[in-house]
Amino acid sequence: REAQTNLAASTKTQIDSESQASLRGKQHEELKKEFTATLTQCCADQNEARSEICALVKIRGELYKIEGAKIFIVDCAVSDWVVSECSKTCGKGTRSMRRSITVAPSGGAACPPLQATEECNPQPCPVDCKMGMWSGWSGCTARCGGGVRSRSRHIKVPPRHGGEPCERTEETEACNMQSCNRNCVLGRWNDWSACSRACSYGIAVRSRRVKAPAMGTGRCPSPISRARRHTRWCNGTPCYRMVPRGRRYLQCNSKLDIILLLDSSGSLGSYGWAQFK
């Protein structure tokens, strides 16, 4: 049974791992497609902007030639952006960008802004799974011979956006592995009882109870057997030695209740009733 329980737990773990791997694989493919499409569109927009700038420069030169002006035109040129780190790793942060002038303008286009701010890391932050506390163990499925008990816990916060997956919600273990055939277990001996007589030998008794009952074909000693009941003689002084001078009998200090049972049925008859009285 223990092997079957371990096999079932391992199979469940494998299925959960494969499910998580498949989910992350799909997420990776979606992100890859989105990245490729965005990169393609960015390159197309960049090429279009460069073509427009080149055309505008040519048109500007032709216009100056038509007017007969001889002007040496120098457009402003700037370096590439130097981008700082994003203020957040996820959940939409911001980052600053800076660039410097590499060629000062002379009669040409003015310099564009040298500082800018843009949003970054807009993707949602991953949420790790959070588990509740384990419940108490359930009762064992068998009283002996090997059983299984289980416990469980609930998911407080499910994983999202690629967070850490949840661990197992159920756990089992073997229990009551002892044999079903077992002799009873006896407790400790009780203290000796009071002596049954005050003199001329009485009897004191001690016994012990069954702490755990026998199971299956196990055995248990009888309540009056030597294994469970001991007796011994006590108060061996002869009673006549205890009689005070001037008296024939001992006077008991302890009181004793007497119960009288009367037969009042019709079968007793008048004669029997008279004798009984």
TASULHU-V152962 format. One record per backbone hydrogen bond with DSSP energy under -1.0 kcal/mol. NH is the residue of the N-H (numbers start at 1). CO is the residue of the C=O. If there is no record, write none. Layout:
NH,CO  NH,CO
This chain:
5,1  6,2  7,3  8,4  9,5  10,6  11,7  12,8  13,9  14,10  15,11  16,12  17,13  18,14  19,15  20,16  21,17  22,18  23,19  24,20  25,21  26,22  27,23  28,24  29,25  30,26  31,27  32,28  33,29  34,30  35,31  36,32  37,33  38,34  39,35  40,36  41,37  42,38  43,39  44,40  45,41  46,42  47,43  48,44  49,45  50,46  51,47  52,48  53,49  54,50  55,51  56,52  57,53  58,54  59,55  60,56  61,57  62,58  63,59  64,60  65,61  66,62  67,63  69,64  74,106  76,109  77,103  79,100  82,98  84,96  87,94  91,123  92,121  93,120  95,118  97,116  98,82  99,114  102,77  103,77  106,74  116,97  118,95  120,93  127,160  129,164  130,157  132,154  135,152  138,150  141,148  145,178  146,176  147,175  149,173  151,171  153,169  156,130  157,130  160,127  171,151  173,149  175,147  182,215  184,219  185,212  187,209  190,207  193,205  196,203  200,237  201,235  202,234  204,232  206,230  208,228  211,185  212,185  215,182  218,215  225,222  228,225  229,225  230,206  232,204  234,202  242,239  247,244  268,265  273,269  274,270  275,271  276,272  277,273
